[in-house]
């Protein structure tokens, strides 16, 4: 994919793009990453300005958008949860039109997918989804770039997602895998499987790409033949603390352990979109550990810190793939 090839397009969910366009964005990210590593300037959007709306805070997404924008020669304005009136004193439609007159692009990270969709409907500049409850498309581009770097290709490999697959990560990984030809298994209790309507949509895509989408409740069965073991926190941002008890009870058997890693394919890797509860070195981690008698949640510290863990390269790739999205659409 070339710089500006998707000029004027919004980036709201991977379902809005062809399989070739999704792969093209991953390949463009790889090119831009190589240029950055080689010290080759690529200020292809010099003089432009982007607004970054964060109703949910984030380390990786904010840093990635700000650094990517700077590398492309742009200036960015960060609007934290208290820094904008979106949906409070000013409607989403009005916010979109105000910011469109000042900025060349708008990023939104927050709650319902309907919010970013409405922003895009009324904005006259590209709108990018930094995360909603339903989808996290920039994360999936980073994941696919990381897997491509690790194995040379994503096609024909197998990814198993352990944990609550009903929300943004489970949904988006299923979509991304179907589009790029990577076999996908969601491993969780049945009540935590993705929405059936989305499964049906992805199964239709998977039929075109010769990809297998599976749904399994037994972790040991799921991990057979796996190349990537992936998980996420069991409680999403914004959910009440009371949810922890229910999730821990239901998802404890799905914690990624060395035993599971050993049962996967030789050379299998561990991935996580971060942050991760793999030890008690955070305030919430310590509190939950003391309350529920656990030293970790979704992944053991042994796996997280092992040579099989590629989570920090995955995190770095957020920046390169976000840069590709902005460069392609501006």
VOPAGU-2260 file (C-alpha; in pm, 1 decimal, decimal comma):
REM VOPAGU-2260
SITE   aa  ch    i         X         Y         Z
SITE  UNK   A    0       0,0       0,0       0,0
SITE  UNK   A    1     118,7     352,5     -81,5
SITE  UNK   A    2     108,7     665,4     132,5
SITE  UNK   A    3    -229,9     833,1      82,2
SITE  UNK   A    4    -384,7     532,2     -94,3
SITE  UNK   A    5    -685,9     542,4     141,0
SITE  UNK   A    6    -703,6     923,8     144,2
SITE  UNK   A    7   -1016,1    1052,8     317,4
SITE  UNK   A    8   -1121,1     710,6     453,3
SITE  UNK   A    9   -1218,8     657,3     817,2
SITE  UNK   A   10   -1059,0     372,9    1014,3
SITE  UNK   A   11   -1339,3     249,0    1240,1
SITE  UNK   A   12   -1326,7    -131,0    1214,0
SITE  UNK   A   13   -1147,1    -386,1     998,5
SITE  UNK   A   14   -1478,5    -504,0     851,0
SITE  UNK   A   15   -1489,3    -175,1     655,3
SITE  UNK   A   16   -1179,7    -276,4     455,4
SITE  UNK   A   17   -1102,9    -544,6     200,6
SITE  UNK   A   18    -867,2    -826,2     298,2
SITE  UNK   A   19    -607,7    -677,2      62,1
SITE  UNK   A   20    -638,4    -333,2     222,1
SITE  UNK   A   21    -585,1    -476,7     571,8
SITE  UNK   A   22    -274,7    -664,5     455,2
SITE  UNK   A   23    -162,5    -349,5     273,9
SITE  UNK   A   24    -174,1    -148,2     595,7
SITE  UNK   A   25      34,7    -414,0     773,2
SITE  UNK   A   26     289,9    -406,4     490,1
SITE  UNK   A   27     299,8     -25,0     488,7
SITE  UNK   A   28     364,3     -32,8     863,3
SITE  UNK   A   29     657,0    -270,9     804,5
SITE  UNK   A   30     801,8     -27,1     547,9
SITE  UNK   A   31     763,8     273,2     779,0
SITE  UNK   A   32     916,8      76,5    1067,3
SITE  UNK   A   33    1219,6     -10,6     852,2
SITE  UNK   A   34    1258,1     355,9     757,1
SITE  UNK   A   35    1245,9     465,0    1120,9
SITE  UNK   A   36    1501,1     201,8    1224,8
SITE  UNK   A   37    1729,9     318,8     941,5
SITE  UNK   A   38    1693,7     683,4    1044,2
SITE  UNK   A   39    1520,0     776,8     717,6
SITE  UNK   A   40    1283,9    1075,8     770,8
SITE  UNK   A   41     927,1    1028,9     645,9
SITE  UNK   A   42     744,6    1354,4     720,8
SITE  UNK   A   43     485,3    1287,0     452,8
SITE  UNK   A   44     208,4    1470,5     642,9
SITE  UNK   A   45     411,1    1778,7     733,7
SITE  UNK   A   46     205,1    2074,9     849,5
SITE  UNK   A   47    -105,9    1874,5     934,5
SITE  UNK   A   48    -274,6    1862,5    1275,7
SITE  UNK   A   49    -462,0    1577,1    1447,6
SITE  UNK   A   50    -694,1    1572,9    1750,2
SITE  UNK   A   51    -669,4    1279,2    1991,4
SITE  UNK   A   52    -987,9    1230,8    2195,3
SITE  UNK   A   53    -939,4     995,0    2490,8
SITE  UNK   A   54   -1248,5     918,8    2697,7
SITE  UNK   A   55   -1048,9     614,3    2818,3
SITE  UNK   A   56    -685,4     681,5    2903,5
SITE  UNK   A   57    -404,2     466,8    2764,6
SITE  UNK   A   58     -24,8     446,7    2764,0
SITE  UNK   A   59      31,2     264,1    2433,3
SITE  UNK   A   60    -241,3     426,9    2223,6
SITE  UNK   A   61    -160,9     783,2    2327,6
SITE  UNK   A   62     215,2     745,6    2292,5
SITE  UNK   A   63     175,8     564,7    1960,9
SITE  UNK   A   64     -47,4     831,4    1806,2
SITE  UNK   A   65     167,8    1119,3    1935,0
SITE  UNK   A   66     501,7     972,9    1820,7
SITE  UNK   A   67     358,4     849,5    1489,6
SITE  UNK   A   68     212,2    1194,2    1420,7
SITE  UNK   A   69     545,5    1361,9    1503,3
SITE  UNK   A   70     736,2    1120,2    1278,0
SITE  UNK   A   71     498,0    1208,0     993,2
SITE  UNK   A   72     562,3    1579,7    1054,1
SITE  UNK   A   73     231,0    1649,4    1226,6
SITE  UNK   A   74     128,1    1823,2    1546,8
SITE  UNK   A   75    -117,2    1647,8    1779,0
SITE  UNK   A   76    -351,7    1778,6    2048,6
SITE  UNK   A   77    -437,8    1539,2    2332,4
SITE  UNK   A   78    -787,5    1576,7    2477,6
SITE  UNK   A   79    -817,8    1372,6    2798,2
SITE  UNK   A   80   -1149,8    1274,5    2961,8
SITE  UNK   A   81   -1175,0    1625,0    3110,6
SITE  UNK   A   82   -1038,8    1806,5    2805,0
SITE  UNK   A   83   -1338,1    1785,9    2573,3
SITE  UNK   A   84   -1711,2    1847,9    2601,1
SITE  UNK   A   85   -1802,8    1558,9    2368,5
SITE  UNK   A   86   -2145,2    1425,4    2460,3
SITE  UNK   A   87   -2163,7    1649,3    2769,3
SITE  UNK   A   88   -2203,2    2015,6    2678,5
SITE  UNK   A   89   -2156,8    1954,2    2307,2
SITE  UNK   A   90   -2310,2    1681,5    2094,6
SITE  UNK   A   91   -2096,5    1428,8    1910,4
SITE  UNK   A   92   -2216,4    1572,4    1578,6
SITE  UNK   A   93   -2123,0    1927,0    1679,0
SITE  UNK   A   94   -1784,1    1816,5    1816,3
SITE  UNK   A   95   -1707,3    1639,9    1487,2
SITE  UNK   A   96   -1786,3    1950,3    1283,6
SITE  UNK   A   97   -1593,6    2185,4    1513,0
SITE  UNK   A   98   -1280,6    1969,1    1512,8
SITE  UNK   A   99   -1304,9    1910,8    1135,7
SITE  UNK   A  100   -1259,6    2283,0    1083,3
SITE  UNK   A  101    -940,3    2289,9    1288,6
SITE  UNK   A  102    -779,0    1947,3    1239,0
SITE  UNK   A  103    -691,4    1718,4     948,7
SITE  UNK   A  104    -779,9    1398,8    1136,9
SITE  UNK   A  105    -952,9    1288,7    1458,5
SITE  UNK   A  106    -874,6     988,3    1680,3
SITE  UNK   A  107   -1130,9     861,0    1931,4
SITE  UNK   A  108   -1072,0     614,8    2215,7
SITE  UNK   A  109   -1364,5     549,7    2445,0
SITE  UNK   A  110   -1685,3     355,6    2487,7
SITE  UNK   A  111   -1952,4     255,9    2236,2
SITE  UNK   A  112   -1870,0     192,4    1870,4
SITE  UNK   A  113   -2174,6     406,6    1791,3
SITE  UNK   A  114   -1986,1     713,3    1921,3
SITE  UNK   A  115   -1691,0     681,9    1682,9
SITE  UNK   A  116   -1931,2     594,2    1400,2
SITE  UNK   A  117   -2130,5     912,7    1466,2
SITE  UNK   A  118   -1811,2    1117,8    1486,1
SITE  UNK   A  119   -1715,2     985,6    1143,9
SITE  UNK   A  120   -2061,4    1049,9    1001,8
SITE  UNK   A  121   -2043,6    1422,0    1082,6
SITE  UNK   A  122   -1667,6    1483,1    1047,0
SITE  UNK   A  123   -1529,6    1599,6     712,5
SITE  UNK   A  124   -1183,0    1460,5     794,0
SITE  UNK   A  125   -1068,8    1100,4     859,9
SITE  UNK   A  126   -1169,6     953,8    1198,1
SITE  UNK   A  127    -963,6     673,0    1355,1
SITE  UNK   A  128   -1081,8     425,4    1618,6
SITE  UNK   A  129    -827,3     404,8    1903,5
SITE  UNK   A  130   -1053,3     158,0    2090,9
SITE  UNK   A  131   -1422,5     111,7    2159,4
SITE  UNK   A  132   -1606,1    -149,9    2362,9
SITE  UNK   A  133   -1672,3    -349,0    2046,2
SITE  UNK   A  134   -1356,1    -310,3    1834,1
SITE  UNK   A  135    -983,9    -232,5    1860,2
SITE  UNK   A  136    -862,0    -227,3    1497,9
SITE  UNK   A  137    -524,9     -54,4    1546,6
SITE  UNK   A  138    -425,9    -322,4    1799,1
SITE  UNK   A  139    -500,3    -598,1    1548,0
SITE  UNK   A  140    -280,5    -437,8    1281,4
SITE  UNK   A  141       1,9    -431,8    1537,6
SITE  UNK   A  142     -64,4    -795,5    1626,9
SITE  UNK   A  143     -60,1    -905,6    1264,4
SITE  UNK   A  144     262,8    -713,8    1194,9
SITE  UNK   A  145     421,8    -880,4    1498,2
SITE  UNK   A  146     311,1   -1228,4    1390,6
SITE  UNK   A  147     428,3   -1161,8    1034,2
SITE  UNK   A  148     769,8   -1057,3    1166,7
SITE  UNK   A  149     787,9   -1365,5    1388,3
SITE  UNK   A  150     684,4   -1632,6    1136,9
SITE  UNK   A  151     726,7   -1464,4     797,6
SITE  UNK   A  152     351,6   -1487,0     736,1
SITE  UNK   A  153      22,2   -1494,8     924,0
SITE  UNK   A  154    -154,2   -1712,9     667,2
SITE  UNK   A  155    -207,4   -2068,9     782,7
SITE  UNK   A  156     -85,6   -2004,4    1137,4
SITE  UNK   A  157    -312,7   -2063,6    1435,6
SITE  UNK   A  158    -397,0   -1810,1    1707,6
SITE  UNK   A  159    -583,6   -1906,2    2025,7
SITE  UNK   A  160    -746,6   -1631,2    2229,2
SITE  UNK   A  161    -803,0   -1724,6    2595,0
SITE  UNK   A  162   -1057,9   -1538,6    2808,1
SITE  UNK   A  163   -1360,0   -1316,2    2756,1
SITE  UNK   A  164   -1405,3   -1306,2    2377,2
SITE  UNK   A  165   -1725,6   -1096,8    2374,7
SITE  UNK   A  166   -1563,2    -755,1    2347,4
SITE  UNK   A  167   -1310,6    -554,3    2147,6
SITE  UNK   A  168   -1011,5    -792,0    2152,6
SITE  UNK   A  169   -1196,1   -1118,6    2093,6
SITE  UNK   A  170   -1410,5    -954,4    1824,5
SITE  UNK   A  171   -1126,4    -779,5    1645,6
SITE  UNK   A  172    -884,7   -1074,0    1652,8
SITE  UNK   A  173   -1154,0   -1294,8    1501,2
SITE  UNK   A  174   -1212,9   -1040,8    1223,2
SITE  UNK   A  175    -840,6    -983,4    1159,2
SITE  UNK   A  176    -759,6   -1354,2    1149,4
SITE  UNK   A  177   -1049,2   -1428,2     911,8
SITE  UNK   A  178    -939,4   -1150,8     675,8
SITE  UNK   A  179    -570,4   -1243,7     668,3
SITE  UNK   A  180    -609,3   -1620,7     659,7
SITE  UNK   A  181    -497,9   -1703,3    1013,0
SITE  UNK   A  182    -683,0   -1983,2    1191,2
SITE  UNK   A  183    -856,5   -1853,5    1503,2
SITE  UNK   A  184    -985,7   -2026,0    1816,6
SITE  UNK   A  185   -1170,2   -1851,5    2098,7
SITE  UNK   A  186   -1121,9   -2051,9    2418,4
SITE  UNK   A  187   -1356,9   -1965,9    2703,7
SITE  UNK   A  188   -1681,5   -2076,2    2868,5
SITE  UNK   A  189   -1958,8   -2060,5    2606,3
SITE  UNK   A  190   -2118,5   -1750,7    2761,3
SITE  UNK   A  191   -1794,8   -1563,8    2683,2
SITE  UNK   A  192   -1792,4   -1646,6    2309,9
SITE  UNK   A  193   -1834,9   -1359,9    2058,0
SITE  UNK   A  194   -2178,2   -1249,0    1939,1
SITE  UNK   A  195   -2328,7   -1501,2    1696,7
SITE  UNK   A  196   -2404,6   -1237,1    1432,0
SITE  UNK   A  197   -2036,9   -1136,3    1421,6
SITE  UNK   A  198   -1931,5   -1502,2    1414,4
SITE  UNK   A  199   -2156,2   -1555,7    1110,5
SITE  UNK   A  200   -2005,4   -1251,7     935,5
SITE  UNK   A  201   -1652,7   -1374,3    1006,1
SITE  UNK   A  202   -1731,2   -1730,3     898,2
SITE  UNK   A  203   -1833,5   -1594,1     557,8
SITE  UNK   A  204   -1500,3   -1408,5     530,7
SITE  UNK   A  205   -1311,4   -1716,2     653,4
SITE  UNK   A  206   -1469,0   -1926,6     378,5
SITE  UNK   A  207   -1309,9   -1691,5     121,2
SITE  UNK   A  208    -965,2   -1701,6     285,2
SITE  UNK   A  209    -964,8   -2076,0     362,6
SITE  UNK   A  210    -947,8   -2003,7     733,6
SITE  UNK   A  211   -1086,1   -2202,1    1026,8
SITE  UNK   A  212   -1270,3   -2026,9    1311,1
SITE  UNK   A  213   -1326,7   -2246,6    1616,6
SITE  UNK   A  214   -1486,1   -2205,4    1959,2
SITE  UNK   A  215   -1361,2   -2429,7    2238,6
SITE  UNK   A  216   -1417,5   -2456,6    2613,2
SITE  UNK   A  217   -1122,8   -2689,2    2686,4
SITE  UNK   A  218    -786,6   -2504,1    2697,5
SITE  UNK   A  219    -577,4   -2816,1    2631,6
SITE  UNK   A  220    -782,1   -2902,7    2323,2
SITE  UNK   A  221    -771,5   -2544,6    2198,4
SITE  UNK   A  222    -394,3   -2513,1    2220,3
SITE  UNK   A  223    -317,8   -2815,3    2001,3
SITE  UNK   A  224    -133,1   -2693,0    1690,8
SITE  UNK   A  225    -130,4   -2331,0    1813,6
SITE  UNK   A  226     140,4   -2085,9    1705,9
SITE  UNK   A  227      16,9   -1787,8    1908,6
SITE  UNK   A  228    -140,7   -1792,8    2255,4
SITE  UNK   A  229    -312,3   -1459,3    2317,6
SITE  UNK   A  230    -495,9   -1320,4    2616,8
SITE  UNK   A  231    -619,5    -992,8    2763,5
SITE  UNK   A  232    -726,7    -865,8    3104,6
SITE  UNK   A  233   -1040,6   -1031,8    3234,3
SITE  UNK   A  234   -1211,7    -704,6    3326,6
SITE  UNK   A  235   -1233,8    -430,5    3064,1
SITE  UNK   A  236   -1175,5     -61,8    3129,9
SITE  UNK   A  237   -1480,7     104,5    3280,6
SITE  UNK   A  238   -1638,6    -212,2    3421,4
SITE  UNK   A  239   -1717,6    -210,9    3795,8
SITE  UNK   A  240   -1480,5    -382,9    4037,6
SITE  UNK   A  241   -1757,1    -625,2    4143,3
SITE  UNK   A  242   -1714,9    -796,6    3805,9
SITE  UNK   A  243   -1374,7    -933,6    3915,6
SITE  UNK   A  244   -1521,9   -1208,0    4134,2
SITE  UNK   A  245   -1744,0   -1342,8    3857,0
SITE  UNK   A  246   -1466,5   -1330,9    3594,4
SITE  UNK   A  247   -1201,3   -1490,2    3816,4
SITE  UNK   A  248   -1436,3   -1776,0    3900,8
SITE  UNK   A  249   -1523,9   -1833,6    3535,3
SITE  UNK   A  250   -1189,3   -1767,1    3367,7
SITE  UNK   A  251    -928,9   -1906,9    3610,0
SITE  UNK   A  252    -897,0   -2229,5    3404,4
SITE  UNK   A  253    -804,8   -2010,4    3104,4
SITE  UNK   A  254    -497,6   -1845,6    3256,7
SITE  UNK   A  255    -205,2   -1889,6    3014,6
SITE  UNK   A  256      50,1   -2109,8    3191,3
SITE  UNK   A  257     377,3   -2280,1    3097,1
SITE  UNK   A  258     180,8   -2604,4    3071,5
SITE  UNK   A  259     -36,0   -2453,1    2797,5
SITE  UNK   A  260     265,5   -2301,9    2618,2
SITE  UNK   A  261     440,4   -2640,0    2623,1
SITE  UNK   A  262     133,8   -2807,5    2469,4
SITE  UNK   A  263     132,6   -2568,3    2170,7
SITE  UNK   A  264     349,1   -2594,6    1858,9
SITE  UNK   A  265     729,4   -2575,4    1901,2
SITE  UNK   A  266     820,3   -2208,7    1856,2
SITE  UNK   A  267     479,9   -2087,4    1975,3
SITE  UNK   A  268     472,2   -1734,0    2115,4
SITE  UNK   A  269     272,8   -1549,4    2380,0
SITE  UNK   A  270      98,1   -1219,2    2303,4
SITE  UNK   A  271    -103,8    -970,8    2508,6
SITE  UNK   A  272    -233,9    -623,1    2420,2
SITE  UNK   A  273    -130,6    -494,2    2767,1
SITE  UNK   A  274    -146,6    -389,2    3041,7
SITE  UNK   A  275    -128,7    -736,3    3198,2
SITE  UNK   A  276    -190,4    -868,4    3548,5
SITE  UNK   A  277     102,0   -1112,4    3559,1
SITE  UNK   A  278     228,3   -1018,6    3907,0
SITE  UNK   A  279     137,2    -805,8    4209,4
SITE  UNK   A  280     347,0    -500,8    4117,4
SITE  UNK   A  281      52,1    -272,2    4037,5
SITE  UNK   A  282    -200,7    -116,5    4273,2
SITE  UNK   A  283    -497,5    -303,8    4124,6
SITE  UNK   A  284    -297,5    -624,6    4083,1
SITE  UNK   A  285    -192,9    -620,1    4448,1
SITE  UNK   A  286    -546,4    -539,3    4564,0
SITE  UNK   A  287    -701,9    -817,2    4356,2
SITE  UNK   A  288    -426,4   -1060,5    4453,5
SITE  UNK   A  289    -487,1   -1003,8    4821,9
SITE  UNK   A  290    -863,7   -1018,0    4781,8
SITE  UNK   A  291    -875,0   -1338,0    4576,4
SITE  UNK   A  292    -552,7   -1509,7    4685,4
SITE  UNK   A  293    -386,1   -1499,9    4341,5
SITE  UNK   A  294     -36,1   -1406,3    4227,2
SITE  UNK   A  295    -153,9   -1342,4    3868,8
SITE  UNK   A  296    -470,7   -1327,7    3661,7
SITE  UNK   A  297    -481,0   -1399,6    3286,7
SITE  UNK   A  298    -114,9   -1506,9    3246,6
SITE  UNK   A  299     153,3   -1631,6    3482,7
SITE  UNK   A  300     463,8   -1423,2    3538,1
SITE  UNK   A  301     668,5   -1722,5    3418,8
SITE  UNK   A  302     507,2   -1707,6    3073,5
SITE  UNK   A  303     497,8   -1326,9    3054,9
SITE  UNK   A  304     872,3   -1298,5    3124,3
SITE  UNK   A  305     972,2   -1601,4    2915,4
SITE  UNK   A  306    1162,1   -1590,7    2582,1
SITE  UNK   A  307     835,1   -1696,8    2415,2
SITE  UNK   A  308     672,4   -1368,2    2517,1
SITE  UNK   A  309     682,7   -1104,4    2240,9
SITE  UNK   A  310     452,9    -854,4    2411,0
SITE  UNK   A  311     693,1    -560,1    2407,0
SITE  UNK   A  312     766,9    -585,9    2034,4
SITE  UNK   A  313     390,0    -611,2    1990,9
SITE  UNK   A  314     349,2    -291,2    2195,4
SITE  UNK   A  315     611,9    -107,6    1987,2
SITE  UNK   A  316     431,9    -211,9    1670,6
SITE  UNK   A  317     124,2     -17,5    1782,6
SITE  UNK   A  318     313,1     296,8    1685,4
SITE  UNK   A  319     424,8     171,1    1343,5
SITE  UNK   A  320      78,4      45,8    1245,8
SITE  UNK   A  321     -98,1     360,1    1370,5
SITE  UNK   A  322     149,9     559,4    1163,4
SITE  UNK   A  323      54,8     351,6     859,8
SITE  UNK   A  324    -316,7     418,3     916,4
SITE  UNK   A  325    -264,6     795,4     938,9
SITE  UNK   A  326     -23,7     806,2     644,1
SITE  UNK   A  327    -261,2     604,5     425,4
SITE  UNK   A  328    -575,0     803,9     507,2
SITE  UNK   A  329    -444,2    1162,1     516,1
